[in-house]
Amino acid sequence: MKLKLSDLWIGDEVIMQTSKQKGKYIGQNSNGKLRIQVNDKVFLTSINNISKVEDQPEFFDIDAFLSSEEANEKAKFENNKGKSRKMLHHTIDLHIEILAPEMNNLPSGQILAFQLETFKEFLNTHVEKGTTYITVIHGKGQGVLKEAILNLLKEYPLVKMSSSKNHGGAMDIWF
């Protein structure tokens, strides 16, 4: 199966096929080349030269657990076509360079406030729509955004559980 850019998250471990070097995906440059960090060097390459190192489940296979839920939601969507219902996307990437690149140079406090406000809107929309779960990509960094999200989730009694994924760079949240 050919790797697509939408399959990659910042921080994913990848292998560059031509050199067999293992590194981390850190984004794209302005010309669309992928930026891969290997030790303290950054390489530019194309998506065709990359294969993803698959994550090992930390506790259980979340995808297997959710496959029946996703199938149910897709069936609901198919059954309600033309009835002004939309299937919501279940994932949000809170990396500021993805969310609002123009804010990248603002003070970290302003960036964090924007990320949390965006997350609250996303969370409230999915709670109101009765979504089963969401995935939040918060990044690995120093853990400030992740901790802020976990604290915010305490205010939502409908949240049943959350589970870290992508080696700590994202989390699934179940309602």
N, C-alpha and C positions, 0 to 999 in steps of 0.2 A: 504494500500500500504506500503510495506516494505521500510524503509529508507536506502539509499545507501550513502556511504561516499562522493560520488561526489555531493550529494545534500547539503552538509554542507559547510559553509564558516566560516572562523575564525571570531569569534564575534557573530555568530548566537546564539539566545536563544534556549535552549533545556530543556527537562524535563527528568530526569532519572526515568524510570518506576518503578524500585524496591523501591526507597526511596521517589518518588514523589517530589524530590528537583528540583528547577528550577535554571539553571546556564547558563554559556556561554561556547561554544565550543572554545577551545584555541589551538587545534592541536592534533597531535598523538605523542606517545612516540616511542622509537625505537622498541618496541615489537608489535606495531600496535594497542595498546589500545588508546582509545580516552581520551583526557585530558579535563575535565569539571571543570570550576571554579565556585564555589558557595561561595559567599562572598569572604573571603580571603583564602579559602581552595581549593585545587585542587584534584579532584577525577579521578581515572582511571576506565574506563568501556568499555564495548563492544558496537558496533553499534546496536546490538539487544536490548540493554537496553535504547535506546535513542529515543525520539520523538522530532521533531522540532516544536517550537512555530512559527507559520506562521506570516510573516510580514503583517501589514495592509498597504494598499497603502497610500502614503503620499498625492498625488494629484489626481491620477486617476489610473486605473488598466492597467499598462503598458503591462502586458502579454496579456490581451484581445485585446489591441490596436495592438500589434505586431503579434497576432496569424495568421492573414491573410497574413502578410508579410512573416512570416516564412513558411507558407504553399506554397506561391508562389515560394520562394527560393528553397524549397525541390522539388517542381515540376520541376523547371528549372534543378536542379541537376539530377533528375531521367530521364528527357528528353535528357540530354547530356551525359549520361553514355557512356564510351568508346571514348569520344571525347577530352580526356586529360584535362577536366575541373575538378577542385576539389572544393568541398564545404568547405569554410573556417569556422573555429571555431570562434564564435563571442565574446568569453569571454577571458580575460587575468587576471590572479591573480598576482598583483605586490608585494605581501608580499615577502620579501627577503628570508624567510625560505622556500617558495614554489618555487620562481623563481630561486634562486641560493644559496642554503644553505651554500655552502662553503664561501660565502661572509658575513655571519651573524656577524662576529666579526670585520669587517672593520669599519673605521670611517663613521659616518652617512652621511657626504658629498659625499663620494665615493659611498655609497649605493644609495643615492638619484640620483646621476648622472647616475648610471647604470639603475635604475628603469625608469628614464625619457627617456634614450636612447632606452631601450627595448620598452617602450610605443610608442615612435615616430616611430619605425620600424613597430610595430603592426598597428598603426593608418595609416601610409602611405600605407601599404599593403592593408588595407581595403578600403581606399579612391581610390586607383588605381583600385581595383577590382569592385568598384561600390556597395559595401555592403550598406544595408539600415541603419543598426545600429550596435553598438558594446556595450559590457558591460565591464567596467573596475573595478576590485576589488582593491581598494587602501588602504583599512583599515580605521579605525577610528582615532586612535592615536591622534596626536596634529594637524593634518590637513595640515602638510607641503607638503606632496606628492599631496594631493587633490588640494591645491591651485596652486601648480606648474603645474598640469595637466590643471586646468581651465585657467591659464595664457597661456599655450601652445596652447590651443584650439582657442584662439583669433587670432592666426596666420593662421587658416584654415577657409577660407570663405565658404567652403562646409558644415561646421558644422551648422545644422539648430537649434539644441537645445540639452541641456543635462538636465538630471533629476536624482536627488539623489535617491538611493534605499538602502535596507538593513540597515535602520536606519542610513544612512550617511556613510556606509562603502564601498559603491560602487556607480557607476553612469552608466546610459545608455546614449549613445551619438548617435544622429541621424544625418544622412547626407542628 
